[in-house]
């Protein structure tokens, strides 16, 4: 049976370090369309013990199942920021995959507009830069059979869910709502971010393009690095150990910079 993360004090954020007193940095993780915070359930044990992993949980899933689904990234980001405020006293990093990248990006814009702390690093996984329109915009409006056929091509939804009609009423509305976030995303042009961006790419991911990936270069003054992995859009799972190794390396580098800065102060 798949482990499910327990309901936290904040409905939006799941997780927490085993030893809060040792936390020096936080990693906020934003899940992809149709997923839940539980996809990050193993990350705390795989990453530095001084990093607290907090996974974002959107409404309409797991312990938030009774809450209405949301379809606008900026609405989601605005609500999420309020629960993040008490946790921004330590340096932090954002990780997002696919739709999650857009939500994380909008959270950063809100933090910056309010003069609040910014992430040390944004790790953007499986997503073109925000100005680029999602390839399958319009998918969310298709009739069920066509919608499911297209989603099946993504190779990310278990066949058992796609084939079992009795389960569709549980996951289909959630996936439609999340894909609407991607399809209707509105990019508001603003000055570039200041944090560095690390872009993770599946070598066979048809949902990203070379132009869209290169678009990240204009989204920050902090520099952009690109890293490729075997697999399709869901390389996050198929080569999770490689992804976690990369995330760990990036976090360790950030922790080392933080330690050096304290010594210089």
C-alpha angles and dihedrals in degrees: 000000000000113000115243121208116242122251109267132210088262114051090213099055129053128189138033140196121275090232109031091185091067097050113123099162139019129220115205112200124201117199127221128251115301094010134108136221088266092080086078095048094114097045100087092062093044097052134065111297091231089062118083113212115213117181121203115236116199121208120270099046140086109338089359093055094119093055120095117262118249125221104184122081095206092051089050093047094049092053093043094053091062092060092043096056097088089051100054096084091094127054112274143191130208124221120184134169121207108312088014090065091061093051092047091048091053091048089055091051091052092048091051094047089053095047092246128143118290127219118266089225141004117214107198112193126189098349140109117231112285096256091064117091116240111258097234100041106158094037091107091066097053122113113265098262094050091042092052093046091055094045089051088062090060089065091215104104116074112252089231089065094044093050100043110082093192090063097049095084088061102050106018098073091046093052092045091051093049094047088051087060088059096040097050098035111142116208114212110201111232137153114295121272119256100220121089117255126218113198119203117199135188109225091224098037107133092185093073130059134204091244091048093050093047087053088077089072091075095045097076143027089210097080133259130238127191127210126184127209135187114263145045131285090309098054083126086081104026093056098020093145090059092047092049091048089055093046090049092052092050092048092048090052090051091048090050091052090049091052092048092050091053090052091050093049 
